[in-house]
Amino acid sequence: MNSVRTPPPFDLHGPATPVSPVVLSVPHAGRDYPLPLRAALKVPPTSLVALEDRHADTLALAARGIETLFVATRPRAWIDLNRAEHERDPRIDEGAQAMPESAQSLKLRSGLGLVPRRAGGVDLWRRRFAAEEVRARIEQDHRPYHAAIAAALVAARARFGVAILLDIHSMPPLAPGGARMVIGDRFGRSSAARFVARIEGVTHAARIRSAVNTPYAGGHILDRHGDPAANIHAIQIEVDRTLYLDRRRDRPGPGLDAAAALLRRIIDAVSDEALPLADAAQ
C-alpha cells in the first residue's frame, strides 16, 4: 500500500546542501491559513495579519543569491516556530502544563506562546485546542522546520568549517528616531561578536539606524541553532516594515529593492567574515 507523503511545512530555495556558509530562514511570513484554523477564529481572518512578518519572504527572496533559504509556509497563528515546544499556553491549549503566571515567559504571559492566543490586543480563538491538535502541529510543522535548518547548518559547517544562520523577521516602526534594523544574538550567546559587528558596519555605511538586542534579542530559533563554540552561529535580523512595504504595510512597496540590496550586503559581509575559516576548511 502506498503511503501518502505530507509535504514539508516550508519552501526550500536553493540547494538542500548549502554552497555558502550563510543559511537563511524566514519563519513568520507564512500565509497558508488552514481551514481548521479559520474555523476556530472568533475574529476576522484579517486580524491574523498582525502576527505576520508581512512579506519578509519577498524581501529575503529578493536578496538571496546562492544561499539556502527556508521559508515557513504555515502562518505564525498556526504555530510559532520561534517558540520552544514547551511554551504552550494553558488558556487555549489543553495539553499545556499548568503553571503559575510568574513561572511563564513574558511572551507566553502576553499571549504569544507556541500557539498565539492574542494578536493586535484581541483574543483570537473561540475554543481551546485539544492536546492532540497542538501535538500534531509540533510533529508536522515545528520539528521538520527545525530539523531541516539544523541539517543545513551541519552540512555548511562540514564544508566551510563555519555556518551562520540569518533569521529574517520584520518589525513595526519603533519610536521616532529609533532603530530601523535590530540585530539579535541573544546577548552574545548565539553568535560570535565579529559577525554582529560586520552587520552593524553595513547598516552604518548605509545610514540605517541599527540596534543590537534592543528591543529584540531573538528567540527559540537562536537558542536552538546557535552554538558558537561549535562554529555554528545564529543571528536574528528585524527589518522595519516601512523600509520595504507600501503605505498600508500590506504589499511590497517602492523601498523593496533598496531594502533587498541592504540585506544582500549584510549577507555578503557575514560570508566574507566567515571566509578565513571557510578557506581553511577547503
Backbone as CSV, one residue per row, in Angstrom:
resi,resn,N_x,N_y,N_z,CA_x,CA_y,CA_z,C_x,C_y,C_z
1,MET,0.847,-1.186,0.000,0.000,0.000,0.000,0.888,1.243,0.000
2,ASN,0.595,2.208,-0.870,1.373,3.430,-0.938,0.981,4.365,0.199
3,SER,1.992,4.893,0.880,1.722,5.860,1.940,1.671,7.258,1.336
4,VAL,0.833,8.116,1.932,0.705,9.489,1.473,1.764,10.332,2.168
5,ARG,2.595,10.981,1.397,3.653,11.804,1.954,3.131,13.212,2.243
6,THR,3.363,13.672,3.465,2.968,15.020,3.834,4.006,16.002,3.305
7,PRO,3.589,17.013,2.570,4.574,17.971,2.061,5.239,18.707,3.218
8,PRO,6.490,19.119,3.043,7.169,19.829,4.124,6.477,21.158,4.416
9,PRO,6.567,21.629,5.657,5.881,22.878,6.041,6.702,24.119,5.696
10,PHE,7.519,24.011,4.672,8.344,25.148,4.269,8.690,25.015,2.797
11,ASP,9.025,26.144,2.202,9.576,26.165,0.853,11.088,26.269,0.955
12,LEU,11.768,25.423,0.203,13.227,25.443,0.160,13.662,26.133,-1.122
13,HIS,14.454,27.173,-0.970,15.016,27.887,-2.112,16.526,27.684,-2.082
14,GLY,17.064,27.210,-3.185,18.477,26.905,-3.217,18.723,25.455,-2.847
15,PRO,19.987,25.054,-2.806,20.317,23.644,-2.576,20.086,23.217,-1.134
16,ALA,19.644,21.980,-0.943,19.459,21.463,0.415,20.798,21.384,1.142
17,THR,21.869,21.080,0.408,23.216,21.110,0.968,23.832,22.458,0.618
18,PRO,24.030,23.320,1.574,24.423,24.700,1.275,25.744,24.799,0.513
19,VAL,25.812,25.789,-0.366,27.045,26.101,-1.087,27.620,27.426,-0.593
20,SER,27.117,27.899,0.533,27.605,29.092,1.210,27.587,28.803,2.705
21,PRO,28.469,29.441,3.476,28.396,29.259,4.930,27.178,29.925,5.553
22,VAL,26.495,30.796,4.784,25.314,31.506,5.288,24.046,30.760,4.875
23,VAL,23.193,30.500,5.850,21.880,29.889,5.638,20.830,30.896,6.086
24,LEU,19.749,31.015,5.324,18.708,31.995,5.611,17.421,31.299,6.056
25,SER,16.702,31.953,6.954,15.432,31.420,7.467,14.422,32.553,7.579
26,VAL,13.182,32.296,7.153,12.075,33.244,7.337,10.927,32.459,7.975
27,PRO,10.792,32.513,9.298,9.820,31.655,9.981,8.425,32.231,10.168
28,HIS,8.232,33.540,9.959,6.969,34.172,10.340,6.211,34.820,9.186
29,ALA,6.538,34.481,7.951,5.862,35.109,6.818,4.835,34.198,6.153
30,GLY,4.567,33.026,6.740,3.636,32.084,6.137,2.230,32.656,5.995
31,ARG,1.617,32.365,4.866,0.254,32.875,4.595,-0.710,31.749,4.220
32,ASP,-0.340,30.497,4.508,-1.190,29.340,4.224,-2.039,29.049,5.463
33,TYR,-3.240,29.645,5.504,-4.113,29.525,6.676,-5.054,28.333,6.510
34,PRO,-4.824,27.236,7.247,-5.661,26.039,7.079,-7.104,26.287,7.518
35,LEU,-8.024,25.495,6.943,-9.434,25.621,7.295,-9.678,25.420,8.783
36,PRO,-9.057,24.427,9.470,-9.309,24.279,10.911,-8.933,25.521,11.708
37,LEU,-7.912,26.223,11.269,-7.535,27.458,11.951,-8.599,28.519,11.747
38,ARG,-9.048,28.690,10.505,-10.051,29.718,10.218,-11.371,29.407,10.920
39,ALA,-11.699,28.127,11.035,-12.956,27.743,11.679,-12.937,28.009,13.178
40,ALA,-11.745,28.029,13.777,-11.642,28.236,15.225,-11.592,29.700,15.615
41,LEU,-11.531,30.592,14.638,-11.393,32.010,14.937,-12.688,32.614,15.477
42,LYS,-12.555,33.575,16.373,-13.714,34.376,16.770,-13.557,35.826,16.316
43,VAL,-12.521,36.068,15.507,-12.264,37.395,14.934,-12.110,37.222,13.426
44,PRO,-12.201,38.287,12.648,-11.999,38.157,11.202,-10.596,37.643,10.880
45,PRO,-10.455,36.842,9.829,-9.122,36.322,9.460,-8.086,37.412,9.254
46,THR,-8.516,38.593,8.857,-7.561,39.687,8.656,-6.855,40.079,9.956
47,SER,-7.436,39.714,11.099,-6.797,40.027,12.371,-5.469,39.308,12.543
48,LEU,-5.304,38.195,11.813,-4.083,37.403,11.964,-2.878,38.028,11.280
49,VAL,-3.127,38.983,10.391,-2.012,39.627,9.685,-1.076,40.307,10.683
50,ALA,-1.611,40.723,11.824,-0.781,41.379,12.841,0.330,40.469,13.341
51,LEU,0.151,39.159,13.204,1.174,38.215,13.641,2.218,37.936,12.563
52,GLU,1.932,38.322,11.334,2.846,38.016,10.230,4.029,38.978,10.200
53,ASP,5.177,38.458,9.774,6.255,39.319,9.288,5.947,39.536,7.808
54,ARG,5.091,40.503,7.563,4.463,40.659,6.254,5.508,40.782,5.134
55,HIS,5.469,39.817,4.226,6.327,39.778,3.049,7.820,39.816,3.381
56,ALA,8.185,39.344,4.565,9.614,39.166,4.831,10.201,38.120,3.901
57,ASP,9.374,37.182,3.442,9.850,36.190,2.473,10.170,36.846,1.137
58,THR,9.340,37.804,0.721,9.607,38.525,-0.527,10.931,39.266,-0.435
59,LEU,11.173,39.885,0.708,12.433,40.590,0.931,13.617,39.635,0.872
60,ALA,13.511,38.514,1.566,14.619,37.553,1.601,14.885,36.949,0.220
61,LEU,13.826,36.656,-0.512,13.995,36.099,-1.861,14.659,37.103,-2.794
62,ALA,14.323,38.372,-2.634,14.940,39.398,-3.482,16.416,39.566,-3.153
63,ALA,16.799,39.267,-1.917,18.197,39.422,-1.504,19.026,38.166,-1.725
64,ARG,18.391,37.014,-1.808,19.113,35.743,-1.870,19.937,35.634,-3.146
65,GLY,21.132,35.083,-2.995,21.957,34.742,-4.146,22.047,33.235,-4.274
66,ILE,23.162,32.659,-3.822,23.342,31.203,-3.872,22.946,30.531,-2.567
67,GLU,22.535,31.320,-1.581,22.302,30.775,-0.246,21.082,29.852,-0.202
68,THR,21.134,28.918,0.711,19.979,28.081,1.028,19.030,28.891,1.912
69,LEU,17.763,28.930,1.513,16.749,29.729,2.208,15.550,28.866,2.540
70,PHE,15.148,28.881,3.807,13.943,28.186,4.260,12.863,29.215,4.572
71,VAL,11.695,29.061,3.965,10.564,29.950,4.211,9.398,29.106,4.723
72,ALA,8.996,29.331,5.960,7.857,28.602,6.520,6.587,28.980,5.778
73,THR,5.777,27.987,5.438,4.522,28.258,4.733,3.338,28.369,5.694
74,ARG,3.399,27.664,6.813,2.343,27.792,7.808,2.466,29.139,8.514
75,PRO,1.360,29.784,8.829,1.438,31.091,9.487,1.789,30.956,10.961
76,ARG,2.283,32.036,11.493,2.613,32.075,12.917,1.389,31.801,13.783
77,ALA,0.209,32.188,13.315,-1.014,31.946,14.082,-1.274,30.451,14.272
78,TRP,-0.795,29.626,13.355,-0.965,28.165,13.436,0.019,27.576,14.435
79,ILE,1.288,27.944,14.291,2.325,27.556,15.250,3.501,28.494,15.076
80,ASP,4.070,28.922,16.189,5.177,29.868,16.154,6.488,29.086,16.217
81,LEU,7.215,29.080,15.125,8.473,28.345,15.045,9.571,28.977,15.885
82,ASN,9.342,30.180,16.373,10.328,30.853,17.211,10.010,30.712,18.695
83,ARG,9.193,29.728,19.020,8.923,29.369,20.405,9.298,27.904,20.615
84,ALA,9.747,27.600,21.801,10.097,26.214,22.135,8.832,25.373,22.273
85,GLU,8.983,24.066,22.125,7.826,23.167,22.180,7.077,23.244,23.507
86,HIS,7.769,23.566,24.569,7.105,23.593,25.876,6.379,24.908,26.156
87,GLU,6.527,25.904,25.286,5.903,27.206,25.541,4.438,27.194,25.100
88,ARG,3.684,26.328,25.732,2.281,26.125,25.390,1.399,26.858,26.403
89,ASP,0.390,27.534,25.888,-0.444,28.435,26.683,-1.621,27.668,27.279
90,PRO,-1.687,27.503,28.603,-2.778,26.730,29.203,-4.159,27.356,29.010
91,ARG,-4.220,28.623,28.636,-5.526,29.253,28.436,-6.209,28.765,27.160
92,ILE,-5.433,28.290,26.206,-6.047,27.835,24.947,-5.603,26.435,24.535
93,ASP,-4.706,25.820,25.290,-4.100,24.543,24.895,-4.309,23.531,26.016
94,GLU,-5.142,22.524,25.762,-5.459,21.540,26.798,-4.269,20.652,27.135
95,GLY,-3.247,20.653,26.279,-2.057,19.847,26.553,-0.957,20.618,27.238
96,ALA,-1.199,21.895,27.533,-0.165,22.706,28.173,-0.033,22.335,29.638
97,GLN,1.184,22.419,30.118,1.429,22.158,31.529,0.920,23.336,32.347
98,ALA,0.130,23.044,33.364,-0.377,24.110,34.228,0.778,24.696,35.033
99,MET,0.871,26.018,35.035,1.921,26.685,35.801,1.448,28.082,36.164
100,PRO,1.920,28.594,37.285,1.531,29.965,37.653,2.096,30.957,36.643
101,GLU,1.415,32.075,36.499,1.867,33.081,35.536,3.289,33.535,35.813
102,SER,3.666,33.566,37.088,5.007,34.030,37.438,6.096,33.120,36.878
103,ALA,5.734,31.874,36.567,6.709,30.932,36.019,6.730,30.932,34.497
104,GLN,5.796,31.674,33.889,5.720,31.717,32.429,6.623,32.810,31.880
105,SER,7.094,32.602,30.650,7.883,33.629,29.995,7.011,34.846,29.713
106,LEU,7.659,35.987,29.495,6.916,37.208,29.192,6.084,37.039,27.927
107,LYS,6.659,36.397,26.908,5.922,36.171,25.666,4.689,35.321,25.910
108,LEU,4.828,34.276,26.707,3.695,33.396,26.981,2.615,34.133,27.762
109,ARG,3.013,34.922,28.749,2.040,35.685,29.536,1.290,36.683,28.669
110,SER,1.946,37.205,27.639,1.308,38.205,26.780,0.495,37.581,25.657
111,GLY,0.427,36.245,25.631,-0.393,35.581,24.625,0.346,35.189,23.370
112,LEU,1.672,35.195,23.407,2.473,34.866,22.233,3.303,33.619,22.489
113,GLY,2.599,32.534,22.789,3.250,31.261,23.003,3.383,30.468,21.722
114,LEU,3.569,29.161,21.882,3.752,28.279,20.729,2.581,28.381,19.764
115,VAL,1.368,28.400,20.287,0.178,28.777,19.517,-0.288,30.116,20.078
116,PRO,-0.148,31.197,19.323,-0.503,32.514,19.856,-1.981,32.577,20.263
117,ARG,-2.230,33.247,21.376,-3.589,33.423,21.885,-4.172,34.769,21.483
118,ARG,-3.311,35.754,21.280,-3.754,37.117,21.013,-3.007,37.697,19.813
119,ALA,-3.626,38.675,19.167,-2.976,39.431,18.093,-3.616,40.807,18.053
120,GLY,-2.810,41.821,17.951,-3.352,43.177,17.901,-4.181,43.534,19.122
121,GLY,-3.869,42.916,20.263,-4.569,43.246,21.508,-5.895,42.552,21.711
122,VAL,-6.264,41.586,20.836,-7.545,40.888,20.980,-7.322,39.382,21.048
123,ASP,-8.212,38.692,21.759,-8.171,37.234,21.814,-8.653,36.662,20.479
124,LEU,-8.038,35.565,20.052,-8.264,35.055,18.700,-9.263,33.910,18.603
125,TRP,-9.322,33.019,19.619,-9.945,31.723,19.404,-11.266,31.581,20.150
126,ARG,-12.187,30.868,19.521,-13.497,30.622,20.113,-13.490,29.391,21.017
127,ARG,-12.406,28.632,21.001,-12.346,27.409,21.804,-10.900,27.105,22.167
128,ARG,-10.725,26.185,23.103,-9.398,25.679,23.422,-9.051,24.550,22.445
129,PHE,-7.760,24.356,22.241,-7.309,23.308,21.331,-6.964,22.044,22.117
130,ALA,-7.388,20.895,21.587,-7.068,19.618,22.218,-5.564,19.386,22.176
131,ALA,-5.077,18.649,23.161,-3.643,18.359,23.222,-3.161,17.721,21.933
132,GLU,-4.000,16.839,21.352,-3.604,16.135,20.127,-3.462,17.093,18.951
133,GLU,-4.288,18.135,18.907,-4.201,19.105,17.817,-2.848,19.821,17.834
134,VAL,-2.458,20.281,19.001,-1.198,21.016,19.101,-0.021,20.074,18.901
135,ARG,-0.131,18.864,19.422,0.953,17.894,19.229,1.151,17.596,17.745
136,ALA,0.059,17.524,16.988,0.170,17.284,15.549,0.879,18.437,14.856
137,ARG,0.601,19.658,15.282,1.288,20.817,14.687,2.785,20.768,14.999
138,ILE,3.117,20.359,16.205,4.528,20.251,16.575,5.226,19.213,15.697
139,GLU,4.582,18.050,15.534,5.219,16.957,14.804,5.263,17.205,13.303
140,GLN,4.240,17.864,12.767,4.156,18.037,11.316,4.763,19.346,10.815
141,ASP,4.846,20.352,11.672,5.297,21.665,11.227,6.542,22.154,11.967
142,HIS,6.509,22.110,13.287,7.592,22.673,14.086,8.877,21.850,13.956
143,ARG,8.807,20.573,14.243,10.013,19.743,14.230,10.643,19.622,12.841
144,PRO,9.862,19.429,11.770,10.507,19.339,10.445,11.245,20.616,10.052
145,TYR,10.703,21.774,10.401,11.374,23.030,10.061,12.723,23.111,10.762
146,HIS,12.727,22.838,12.050,13.975,22.927,12.798,14.959,21.833,12.395
147,ALA,14.447,20.662,12.069,15.345,19.587,11.619,16.024,19.961,10.309
148,ALA,15.276,20.592,9.400,15.846,20.989,8.106,16.919,22.051,8.287
149,ILE,16.663,23.046,9.147,17.661,24.085,9.398,18.901,23.486,10.050
150,ALA,18.704,22.621,11.039,19.842,22.014,11.725,20.701,21.214,10.751
151,ALA,20.063,20.463,9.860,20.814,19.663,8.893,21.607,20.554,7.942
152,ALA,20.992,21.653,7.505,21.687,22.572,6.599,22.886,23.216,7.291
153,LEU,22.736,23.593,8.535,23.842,24.213,9.258,24.985,23.233,9.489
154,VAL,24.661,22.008,9.817,25.707,20.996,9.997,26.439,20.751,8.683
155,ALA,25.688,20.706,7.576,26.310,20.495,6.272,27.194,21.681,5.885
156,ALA,26.733,22.892,6.176,27.538,24.071,5.869,28.823,24.080,6.687
157,ARG,28.711,23.751,7.956,29.922,23.715,8.786,30.891,22.631,8.311
158,ALA,30.348,21.479,7.890,31.212,20.407,7.401,31.990,20.847,6.168
159,ARG,31.372,21.667,5.322,32.029,22.111,4.088,32.951,23.304,4.306
160,PHE,32.505,24.259,5.158,33.234,25.523,5.273,33.936,25.717,6.609
161,GLY,33.705,24.815,7.557,34.295,24.970,8.878,33.516,25.896,9.785
162,VAL,32.499,26.566,9.232,31.680,27.509,9.989,30.341,27.628,9.277
163,ALA,29.291,27.883,10.044,27.964,28.116,9.471,27.308,29.264,10.227
164,ILE,26.570,30.102,9.486,25.877,31.240,10.092,24.435,31.252,9.620
165,LEU,23.509,31.178,10.545,22.086,31.310,10.246,21.682,32.766,10.406
166,LEU,21.111,33.345,9.351,20.491,34.657,9.436,18.982,34.456,9.419
167,ASP,18.342,34.761,10.543,16.912,34.537,10.732,16.201,35.863,10.489
168,ILE,15.436,35.948,9.389,14.913,37.219,8.908,13.492,37.446,9.425
169,HIS,13.293,38.587,10.074,11.995,38.997,10.605,11.716,40.436,10.184
170,SER,10.492,40.889,10.461,10.187,42.299,10.266,9.517,42.835,11.519
171,MET,9.571,44.143,11.673,9.043,44.775,12.879,8.291,46.045,12.510
172,PRO,7.329,46.443,13.342,6.700,47.754,13.135,7.713,48.843,13.448
173,PRO,7.477,50.061,12.965,8.408,51.146,13.278,8.526,51.348,14.786
174,LEU,9.743,51.572,15.245,9.968,51.877,16.647,9.716,53.365,16.871
175,ALA,10.038,53.855,18.024,9.806,55.273,18.343,10.550,56.168,17.353
176,PRO,10.041,57.360,17.100,10.733,58.277,16.186,12.208,58.412,16.556
177,GLY,13.063,58.260,15.553,14.492,58.315,15.798,15.087,57.000,16.260
178,GLY,14.236,55.970,16.376,14.726,54.673,16.823,15.342,53.869,15.695
179,ALA,15.812,52.680,16.046,16.469,51.813,15.079,15.491,51.366,14.005
180,ARG,15.997,51.194,12.794,15.203,50.665,11.695,15.617,49.237,11.359
181,MET,16.634,48.767,12.050,17.026,47.362,11.969,17.569,46.963,13.336
182,VAL,17.110,45.821,13.836,17.571,45.321,15.127,18.250,43.978,14.904
183,ILE,19.463,43.867,15.409,20.278,42.661,15.263,20.247,41.925,16.599
184,GLY,19.809,40.684,16.594,19.710,39.918,17.832,20.674,38.753,17.852
185,ASP,21.385,38.591,18.963,22.273,37.427,19.110,22.170,36.827,20.514
186,ARG,21.001,37.030,21.139,20.775,36.503,22.493,21.852,37.007,23.452
187,PHE,22.199,38.278,23.309,23.195,38.917,24.165,24.533,38.166,24.132
188,GLY,24.917,37.799,22.917,26.211,37.175,22.708,26.234,35.667,22.826
189,ARG,25.092,35.063,23.136,25.094,33.615,23.347,24.970,32.815,22.052
190,SER,24.396,33.414,20.996,24.112,32.626,19.799,25.080,32.890,18.653
191,SER,25.966,33.867,18.790,26.872,34.193,17.692,28.131,34.867,18.213
192,ALA,29.212,34.678,17.486,30.427,35.437,17.760,30.178,36.909,17.449
193,ALA,30.777,37.785,18.237,30.541,39.216,18.105,31.021,39.757,16.764
194,ARG,31.989,39.109,16.142,32.538,39.653,14.896,31.514,39.660,13.770
195,PHE,30.592,38.705,13.763,29.564,38.698,12.718,28.563,39.833,12.936
196,VAL,28.197,40.050,14.185,27.288,41.152,14.503,27.944,42.482,14.153
197,ALA,29.225,42.606,14.454,29.932,43.846,14.147,29.955,44.120,12.641
198,ARG,30.091,43.080,11.832,30.085,43.286,10.390,28.714,43.767,9.914
199,ILE,27.654,43.223,10.501,26.310,43.680,10.124,26.128,45.134,10.527
200,GLU,26.569,45.494,11.727,26.482,46.889,12.157,27.245,47.801,11.200
201,GLY,28.384,47.333,10.715,29.156,48.138,9.781,28.399,48.411,8.493
202,VAL,27.666,47.414,8.010,26.879,47.593,6.790,25.763,48.608,7.012
203,THR,25.053,48.489,8.119,23.948,49.423,8.372,24.477,50.842,8.585
204,HIS,25.615,50.962,9.240,26.197,52.293,9.454,26.570,52.931,8.120
205,ALA,27.192,52.134,7.254,27.581,52.663,5.940,26.364,53.084,5.124
206,ALA,25.248,52.382,5.314,24.010,52.704,4.589,23.200,53.799,5.271
207,ARG,23.687,54.294,6.415,22.989,55.317,7.197,21.600,54.845,7.633
208,ILE,21.543,53.576,7.980,20.335,52.983,8.547,20.590,52.761,10.030
209,ARG,19.771,53.377,10.867,19.968,53.212,12.307,19.725,51.766,12.719
210,SER,20.644,51.206,13.497,20.501,49.834,13.956,20.748,49.762,15.456
211,ALA,20.275,48.679,16.055,20.498,48.414,17.474,20.771,46.933,17.627
212,VAL,21.386,46.570,18.725,21.702,45.170,18.998,20.940,44.728,20.244
213,ASN,20.076,43.735,20.056,19.335,43.066,21.143,18.271,43.921,21.811
214,THR,18.059,45.147,21.365,17.044,46.019,21.949,16.169,46.612,20.856
215,PRO,14.872,46.315,20.856,14.134,45.527,21.854,13.999,44.037,21.520
216,TYR,14.680,43.543,20.479,14.520,42.146,20.060,15.864,41.445,20.097
217,ALA,16.000,40.483,21.008,17.267,39.753,21.141,17.248,38.411,20.434
218,GLY,16.093,38.055,19.849,15.963,36.729,19.253,15.245,35.789,20.193
219,GLY,14.807,34.655,19.652,14.024,33.705,20.434,14.535,32.280,20.308
220,HIS,13.599,31.358,20.237,13.934,29.933,20.261,14.833,29.524,19.100
221,ILE,14.649,30.129,17.930,15.463,29.727,16.777,16.937,29.958,17.055
222,LEU,17.276,31.089,17.662,18.675,31.324,18.010,19.135,30.398,19.126
223,ASP,18.280,30.202,20.130,18.636,29.281,21.214,18.847,27.863,20.694
224,ARG,17.989,27.455,19.769,18.030,26.082,19.259,19.226,25.845,18.343
225,HIS,19.582,26.827,17.536,20.568,26.566,16.485,21.913,27.248,16.691
226,GLY,21.982,28.294,17.476,23.254,28.963,17.680,24.149,28.198,18.643
227,ASP,25.363,27.904,18.210,26.339,27.197,19.043,27.728,27.690,18.650
228,PRO,28.074,28.910,19.070,29.338,29.484,18.625,30.557,28.618,18.938
229,ALA,30.529,27.896,20.042,31.677,27.051,20.389,31.893,25.951,19.354
230,ALA,30.816,25.584,18.654,30.907,24.568,17.607,30.973,25.196,16.219
231,ASN,31.220,26.505,16.163,31.309,27.233,14.896,30.000,27.229,14.115
232,ILE,28.877,27.215,14.840,27.557,27.438,14.248,26.963,28.658,14.941
233,HIS,26.719,29.700,14.171,26.277,30.976,14.702,24.865,31.277,14.193
234,ALA,24.096,31.974,14.989,22.720,32.301,14.607,22.415,33.732,15.013
235,ILE,21.907,34.519,14.059,21.633,35.941,14.270,20.242,36.250,13.743
236,GLN,19.474,36.982,14.524,18.156,37.443,14.082,18.273,38.862,13.544
237,ILE,17.620,39.104,12.406,17.598,40.436,11.819,16.145,40.890,11.695
238,GLU,15.817,41.963,12.394,14.488,42.571,12.334,14.570,43.815,11.452
239,VAL,13.732,43.870,10.418,13.752,44.971,9.464,12.464,45.776,9.620
240,ASP,12.596,47.071,9.761,11.438,47.971,9.823,10.601,47.791,8.548
241,ARG,9.327,47.483,8.722,8.472,47.203,7.574,8.313,48.397,6.645
242,THR,8.460,49.596,7.177,8.311,50.762,6.307,9.453,50.874,5.303
243,LEU,10.532,50.113,5.515,11.640,50.132,4.562,11.288,49.424,3.257
244,TYR,10.340,48.465,3.302,10.107,47.668,2.092,8.639,47.442,1.747
245,LEU,7.700,47.858,2.618,6.286,47.693,2.322,5.671,49.019,1.861
246,ASP,4.432,48.921,1.344,3.724,50.128,0.921,3.184,50.878,2.145
247,ARG,2.454,51.954,1.890,1.963,52.793,2.987,1.066,52.037,3.952
248,ARG,0.301,51.086,3.403,-0.613,50.310,4.250,0.106,49.179,4.961
249,ARG,1.369,49.007,4.663,2.181,47.918,5.223,1.541,46.570,4.941
250,ASP,1.085,46.454,3.697,0.397,45.236,3.281,1.090,44.547,2.115
251,ARG,1.596,45.316,1.162,2.208,44.767,-0.039,3.628,45.322,-0.189
252,PRO,4.478,44.632,-0.964,5.808,45.201,-1.228,5.687,46.592,-1.821
253,GLY,6.509,47.508,-1.328,6.434,48.901,-1.744,7.651,49.346,-2.528
254,PRO,7.756,50.636,-2.778,8.849,51.157,-3.607,10.218,51.006,-2.963
255,GLY,10.273,50.770,-1.663,11.566,50.608,-0.999,12.113,49.197,-1.025
256,LEU,11.374,48.256,-1.631,11.785,46.852,-1.590,13.183,46.641,-2.166
257,ASP,13.458,47.223,-3.326,14.750,46.983,-3.976,15.912,47.467,-3.107
258,ALA,15.753,48.651,-2.516,16.820,49.182,-1.672,16.997,48.332,-0.409
259,ALA,15.894,47.892,0.187,15.978,47.061,1.390,16.613,45.710,1.062
260,ALA,16.263,45.140,-0.103,16.855,43.868,-0.516,18.349,44.028,-0.780
261,ALA,18.736,45.162,-1.373,20.157,45.410,-1.616,20.918,45.531,-0.300
262,LEU,20.296,46.156,0.698,20.920,46.257,2.018,21.080,44.878,2.642
263,LEU,20.033,44.062,2.581,20.121,42.715,3.127,21.170,41.899,2.382
264,ARG,21.275,42.114,1.067,22.296,41.416,0.282,23.704,41.779,0.761
265,ARG,23.925,43.066,1.055,25.234,43.491,1.549,25.524,42.884,2.923
266,ILE,24.483,42.726,3.732,24.659,42.076,5.037,25.080,40.624,4.849
267,ILE,24.397,39.911,3.956,24.742,38.511,3.698,26.185,38.415,3.214
268,ASP,26.566,39.291,2.298,27.932,39.268,1.759,28.959,39.557,2.845
269,ALA,28.647,40.506,3.739,29.589,40.845,4.801,29.782,39.676,5.764
270,VAL,28.686,39.014,6.115,28.775,37.866,7.019,29.553,36.731,6.351
271,SER,29.277,36.499,5.078,30.009,35.465,4.344,31.498,35.800,4.265
272,ASP,31.814,37.070,4.020,33.210,37.495,3.947,33.911,37.289,5.283
273,GLU,33.207,37.582,6.374,33.793,37.397,7.701,34.083,35.922,7.981
274,ALA,33.295,35.050,7.365,33.489,33.606,7.557,34.586,33.041,6.660
275,LEU,35.020,33.811,5.672,35.939,33.276,4.668,37.239,32.700,5.225
276,PRO,37.902,33.312,6.202,39.140,32.691,6.679,38.960,31.250,7.137
277,LEU,37.881,30.994,7.892,37.611,29.616,8.318,37.193,28.763,7.138
278,ALA,36.368,29.340,6.248,35.913,28.585,5.087,37.083,28.187,4.203
279,ASP,38.030,29.097,3.992,39.193,28.782,3.155,40.038,27.686,3.798
280,ALA,40.152,27.749,5.130,40.953,26.737,5.820,40.315,25.361,5.755
281,ALA,38.969,25.334,5.594,38.261,24.053,5.574,38.285,23.412,4.194
282,GLN,38.642,24.172,3.159,38.609,23.636,1.794,39.741,22.629,1.586
